[in-house]
């Protein structure tokens, strides 16, 4: 049996860059309760694929900029988009997992 992946997210960071959007505002836009957003942000609940895409769509970013996994993943491409450049956000490419850096499964992740 395969090990369960530990899913991490950047929802709090994305909310901050989206004019400090509240959990309630995100919940309304994604069609879920504030408690659901709170649980996802805290890593206590992994959203369905559909909800993950809805959350990414709220922020107008690829799903890989919202969610990532802790298991062994390929290297993160060294790419910056206008949003990360505008806000001076660090883009991890070293494959490390620390408190301030996270590894992505084949996508780009921003870290405040």
Residue pairs with C-beta under 8 A, 6 or more apart in sequence:
3 71
5 69
5 70
5 71
6 43
6 69
6 70
6 71
7 43
7 46
7 67
7 68
7 69
7 70
8 43
8 67
8 68
8 69
8 70
8 102
9 40
9 41
9 43
9 66
9 67
9 68
10 65
10 66
10 67
10 68
10 102
10 109
10 110
10 111
11 26
11 37
11 40
11 41
11 55
11 66
12 41
13 89
13 110
13 111
13 112
14 59
14 61
14 65
14 66
14 110
15 21
15 22
15 23
15 26
16 112
17 83
17 87
17 89
18 58
18 59
23 34
23 37
23 38
23 41
24 34
26 37
26 55
26 58
27 33
27 34
27 36
27 37
29 58
30 37
30 51
30 54
30 55
30 58
31 54
32 51
36 45
36 47
36 51
39 45
40 46
40 47
40 55
47 55
47 67
52 63
52 66
52 67
53 63
55 66
56 62
56 63
56 65
56 66
56 67
59 65
59 66
61 83
62 107
62 108
63 107
64 104
64 105
64 106
64 107
64 108
64 109
65 107
65 108
65 109
65 110
68 102
68 103
68 104
68 105
68 107
68 109
69 103
69 104
69 105
70 97
70 102
70 103
71 105
73 95
73 103
73 104
73 105
73 106
74 105
74 106
75 93
75 95
76 91
76 92
76 93
76 95
76 103
76 104
76 107
76 108
76 109
77 93
77 108
78 91
78 93
79 91
79 108
80 91
81 108
83 89
83 110
84 91
84 110
89 110
89 111
89 112
90 100
90 101
90 110
90 111
90 112
91 108
91 109
91 110
91 111
92 101
92 102
92 103
92 104
92 109
92 111
94 101
95 103
96 103
97 103
100 111
101 111
102 109
102 111
103 109
